[in-house]
Each structure stands twice: as C-alpha cells, then as structure tokens.
Amino acid sequence: MKPKMKIGARFRRVFAISFLSLVLHAPSFAQTLGVSVPAATHGWAGGLNFHAEKTKSRLESQYPELKIILATASNASEQANDLEDLLTIHQIDALVILPFESAALTGPVRNVKRSGVFVTVVDRGLTDPSIRDFYVAGNNNQMGRVSANYIKGRLDENGKIVILRGMPTVIDEQRFEGFMSVIADTGIEVLDSQYANWNRDDGFTVMQDFLSRFPKIDAVWAQDDDIAIGVIQAVRQARRQDELFVVGGGGMKDIIRRVKGGDKLTPVDVLYPPGMISTAMELTTIKLLADAPIEGEYILSSPLITEQNADDYYFPDSPF
C-alpha cells in the first residue's frame, strides 16, 4: 500500500527521519498536542482509539518535551466541549481531530484555529477545508470507486443493488459520489440507499427493511465493515445468503477472515485503515518539535482485498 503524499512543495516522507533527528537535538520547549476523536462506538473507531493510545504512549516516551491530551467523545456536542477544554484548560499548541460530524464541528475547530493552533484533520473533513493546516485520510472517493468496480464486474453491469451509507459527513459523500460515478452508465439499478451510521445494529435494521421491500437484490454495498456485519446477520436470518453478495469496507479482521476463507457472501473487502490516526499524530509532532513544513494532504490508498491477497491485511491480534 503506497500512500499518496502532498506535504509542501519539497517535503517527502523520507525526510521524516531527519526531522525527528533534529528534534532530539533541538532545545527543549514544552509543547502540548491535543487529540480529539470519537469514542469507540463501532469497530473501526475502536481500532482508531487503540492506535491513538499506543501512539500517545510511544511519542510521549520518546519526546519528554511533548505532552499529548487525548479526548474521546460520544457525540458532536461533547466533542465541541472537548475542544473548548483543550484550548482553554490545556492550552494546546496543535490539534489532531477526527470530527464526529463534519458540519457540527466546523465552527468549533475554526475557533481553535483562530487561536493560532496548528490543526490536523483526520478522515472526516470539515465543511470548510480552508480551516485545516494538514489533512490525513484514506482515499474515500477511491474506496467508493473500487467497491463499485467490483460490483459492476460481478454483475456484468446489470442488476439490482441496495446501498447502506455511513452518516452525513464529507467522507460519506466522497465515497457515495465515487461509487455512483462508476455505475452511472451501466444497467445497475440502485433500489434504495439509507444511512446506517457505521453501526452493525443499524445495518441489521436497514437491511431487514430492504429485504422485506425488495424480493430481488443482487448485491449490497455496505460501505463499512461494521454495517456489513449487521447486513450479514439480516441476510442469513432471511435465508437469502445464496441470492446476493456483500461488499463492505475498512479491513475488519472478522471480514478479512471470511474473505480468506472464500466466503461467497463476502467475497471481497476494501481497505480503510484506522491506523491513519498514528500517521496524523506522528507528522503533527514533527511539525511541533522540529517546525517541519507539514502542510497539504497525506492520502492513503484503498485497495481491493480478495481471497488471493487477504493474508497481507489480516492481523488477528488487532482490536478491529
């Protein structure tokens, strides 16, 4: 997996080691990094929190002059309050944030930015991209296109499908637009699309509704592996697992295990790594401690995971 990098005019990741070396010999000035992420409300977020905690411990151990305040929020209002505390109580010098919702957090992040704080946004972009200094994410448009290309090929450009989206965020729009652009000129019919909030219970409920309303469904795009788990449960409960297949996304080990085993209901998956929070924290630390020219975007690719390459993406000890 080779991430696409656009970090300043001359910066390349190979120089990161040099910048970290400079940090070790730089004068010691206390710097505070605030990290604000959603609580582990679903599997992918659980993986995100796991990587955030591990990276916090490692970076603080490596750099005594660095203090990291990690805050997790169960909803957008709580995250907005966390940002206020990070700014006024902890007086952060930089912020790494994965917004709970794009629109609801745009204003609060703008207030942080106005205080002179360096802002790194992860995954779910803000509705005003100009606020951020740096952006780390998976390739959401590509994730949608990769999923659609597989479904299009399997269905020979004809068939009936349903779509279970995430929640109203920028990345959901990017995935959905990428998917729809691929099937636009085909005979594939989207019977319906509904938000399932990246949640397996909602995935189960939405899929139950689809199954009750549509006697023929050839494929399901679940967009997220947590949603896909709920979809699988609903499909098996309705005894319709031999009629369709499901394409999820994220790289959850439970789904990858199914792909490895040649499961016909979940023949593939599309990667979207929760470890991107570590990349964001590490590069923002370089900015804080070495004043490196970190700016622009760091975009990770979203490859198709198949039975043939699933071993490369299967990590049984991971929480996700």
Secondary structure by P-SEA (a helix, b strand, c coil): cbbbbbccccccccaaaaaaaaaaaccbbbbbbbbbbbccccaaaaaaaaaaaaaaaaaaaacccbbbbbbbbccaaaaaaaaaaacccccccbbbbbccccccaaaaaaaaaaabbbbbbccccccccccccbbbbcaaaaaaaaaaaaaaaaacccccbbbbbccccaaaaaaaaaaaaaaccccccccccccccccaaaaaaaaaaaaaccccccccccccaaaaaaaaaaaaaacccccbbbbbccccaaaaaaaaaccccccbbbbbbcaaaaaaaaaaaaaaacccccccbbbbbbbbbccccccccccccccc
